[in-house]
């Protein structure tokens, strides 16, 4: 699974950071950025939770089918 943050709609709430600090970080401008290129399988449930709880719906999840 890959995760992205749409920087055009991220409002910097930081809920994603609270759910998965190993994957998300708040950039100096106050908006979330992704720290990893691919999510570990054991973190996929947390990514789904972060995406569903994002008030701005700025988190984009995609399957990584390029094994």
DRENPA-3360 file (N, C-alpha, C; in nm, 2 decimals, always signed):
BEGIN
1 = XXXXXXXX = +0.08/-0.12/+0.00/+0.00/+0.00/+0.00/+0.09/+0.12/+0.00 ~ +0.04/+0.22/-0.08/+0.11/+0.35/-0.08/+0.02/+0.45/-0.02 ~ +0.07/+0.56/+0.04/-0.01/+0.66/+0.10/+0.04/+0.80/+0.05 ~ -0.05/+0.89/+0.03/-0.01/+1.02/-0.02/-0.10/+1.12/+0.06 ~ -0.05/+1.24/+0.07/-0.14/+1.35/+0.13/-0.15/+1.45/+0.02 ~ -0.28/+1.49/-0.01/-0.31/+1.59/-0.10/-0.28/+1.73/-0.03 ~ -0.17/+1.79/-0.07/-0.13/+1.91/+0.00/-0.22/+2.03/-0.03 ~ -0.30/+2.02/-0.14/-0.39/+2.13/-0.17/-0.51/+2.13/-0.08;
9 = XXXXXXXX = -0.55/+2.02/-0.02/-0.66/+2.02/+0.07/-0.63/+1.98/+0.22 ~ -0.51/+1.94/+0.25/-0.47/+1.92/+0.39/-0.48/+2.04/+0.47 ~ -0.55/+2.03/+0.58/-0.57/+2.15/+0.67/-0.49/+2.15/+0.79 ~ -0.40/+2.05/+0.80/-0.30/+2.05/+0.91/-0.36/+2.01/+1.05 ~ -0.47/+1.93/+1.05/-0.53/+1.89/+1.18/-0.44/+1.80/+1.26 ~ -0.35/+1.72/+1.19/-0.26/+1.63/+1.26/-0.31/+1.50/+1.31 ~ -0.44/+1.47/+1.28/-0.49/+1.34/+1.33/-0.41/+1.22/+1.28 ~ -0.37/+1.23/+1.15/-0.29/+1.13/+1.09/-0.16/+1.11/+1.17;
17 = XXXXXXXX = -0.10/+1.21/+1.22/+0.02/+1.20/+1.29/+0.00/+1.13/+1.43 ~ -0.11/+1.16/+1.49/-0.15/+1.09/+1.61/-0.17/+0.95/+1.59 ~ -0.22/+0.91/+1.48/-0.25/+0.77/+1.45/-0.13/+0.69/+1.40 ~ -0.04/+0.75/+1.32/+0.07/+0.69/+1.26/+0.19/+0.78/+1.25 ~ +0.26/+0.81/+1.37/+0.37/+0.91/+1.36/+0.49/+0.85/+1.29 ~ +0.50/+0.72/+1.27/+0.61/+0.67/+1.19/+0.59/+0.69/+1.04 ~ +0.47/+0.73/+1.00/+0.44/+0.75/+0.86/+0.41/+0.89/+0.82 ~ +0.36/+0.97/+0.91/+0.32/+1.11/+0.89/+0.40/+1.20/+0.97;
25 = XXXXXXXX = +0.42/+1.32/+0.92/+0.49/+1.43/+1.00/+0.43/+1.56/+0.95 ~ +0.42/+1.66/+1.04/+0.38/+1.79/+1.01/+0.50/+1.87/+0.96 ~ +0.49/+1.92/+0.83/+0.59/+2.00/+0.77/+0.60/+2.13/+0.84 ~ +0.70/+2.20/+0.81/+0.72/+2.34/+0.87/+0.60/+2.43/+0.85 ~ +0.53/+2.41/+0.74/+0.42/+2.50/+0.70/+0.29/+2.45/+0.77 ~ +0.30/+2.34/+0.85/+0.19/+2.30/+0.93/+0.10/+2.19/+0.87 ~ +0.14/+2.15/+0.75/+0.06/+2.05/+0.68/+0.13/+1.91/+0.68 ~ +0.06/+1.81/+0.67/+0.11/+1.67/+0.68/+0.19/+1.63/+0.55;
33 = XXXXXXXX = +0.30/+1.56/+0.58/+0.37/+1.50/+0.47/+0.39/+1.35/+0.51 ~ +0.42/+1.27/+0.40/+0.44/+1.12/+0.42/+0.59/+1.10/+0.43 ~ +0.63/+1.02/+0.53/+0.77/+0.99/+0.55/+0.82/+0.86/+0.48 ~ +0.73/+0.78/+0.43/+0.77/+0.65/+0.37/+0.72/+0.64/+0.23 ~ +0.79/+0.56/+0.15/+0.74/+0.54/+0.01/+0.64/+0.43/+0.00 ~ +0.65/+0.34/+0.10/+0.55/+0.22/+0.10/+0.52/+0.19/+0.24 ~ +0.39/+0.16/+0.27/+0.35/+0.13/+0.40/+0.37/-0.02/+0.43 ~ +0.43/-0.05/+0.55/+0.44/-0.19/+0.59/+0.31/-0.25/+0.61;
41 = XXXXXXXX = +0.29/-0.38/+0.57/+0.16/-0.45/+0.58/+0.10/-0.44/+0.72 ~ +0.18/-0.44/+0.83/+0.12/-0.43/+0.96/+0.07/-0.29/+0.99 ~ +0.10/-0.19/+0.91/+0.05/-0.06/+0.94/-0.07/-0.02/+0.85 ~ -0.11/-0.11/+0.76/-0.22/-0.08/+0.67/-0.35/-0.04/+0.74 ~ -0.38/-0.11/+0.85/-0.51/-0.08/+0.92/-0.50/+0.06/+0.97 ~ -0.38/+0.10/+1.02/-0.37/+0.24/+1.08/-0.38/+0.34/+0.96 ~ -0.33/+0.31/+0.84/-0.35/+0.40/+0.73/-0.49/+0.42/+0.69 ~ -0.57/+0.31/+0.69/-0.71/+0.32/+0.66/-0.78/+0.40/+0.77;
49 = XXXXXXXX = -0.75/+0.38/+0.89/-0.81/+0.46/+1.00/-0.77/+0.61/+0.98 ~ -0.64/+0.64/+0.95/-0.60/+0.78/+0.93/-0.68/+0.84/+0.82 ~ -0.69/+0.77/+0.71/-0.76/+0.82/+0.59/-0.91/+0.85/+0.63 ~ -0.97/+0.76/+0.70/-1.11/+0.77/+0.73/-1.14/+0.88/+0.83 ~ -1.04/+0.91/+0.92/-1.06/+1.01/+1.02/-1.01/+1.15/+0.98 ~ -0.94/+1.16/+0.87/-0.89/+1.29/+0.82/-1.01/+1.38/+0.79 ~ -1.03/+1.49/+0.87/-1.14/+1.58/+0.85/-1.14/+1.64/+0.70 ~ -1.03/+1.66/+0.65/-1.02/+1.72/+0.51/-1.02/+1.61/+0.40;
57 = XXXXXXXX = -1.02/+1.49/+0.44/-1.01/+1.38/+0.34/-0.90/+1.39/+0.25 ~ -0.78/+1.43/+0.30/-0.66/+1.46/+0.22/-0.57/+1.34/+0.20 ~ -0.60/+1.23/+0.27/-0.51/+1.11/+0.26/-0.56/+1.02/+0.15 ~ -0.47/+0.98/+0.06/-0.50/+0.90/-0.05/-0.43/+0.77/-0.04 ~ -0.50/+0.66/-0.04/-0.44/+0.53/-0.03/-0.45/+0.46/-0.16 ~ -0.35/+0.38/-0.20/-0.35/+0.31/-0.32/-0.28/+0.17/-0.30 ~ -0.32/+0.07/-0.37/-0.26/-0.06/-0.37/-0.13/-0.05/-0.44 ~ -0.03/-0.12/-0.39/+0.10/-0.12/-0.45/+0.11/-0.26/-0.52;
65 = XXX = +0.07/-0.27/-0.64/+0.07/-0.39/-0.71/+0.19/-0.41/-0.81 ~ +0.29/-0.34/-0.78/+0.41/-0.35/-0.86/+0.52/-0.43/-0.80 ~ +0.48/-0.55/-0.75/+0.58/-0.64/-0.68/+0.67/-0.70/-0.78;
% end
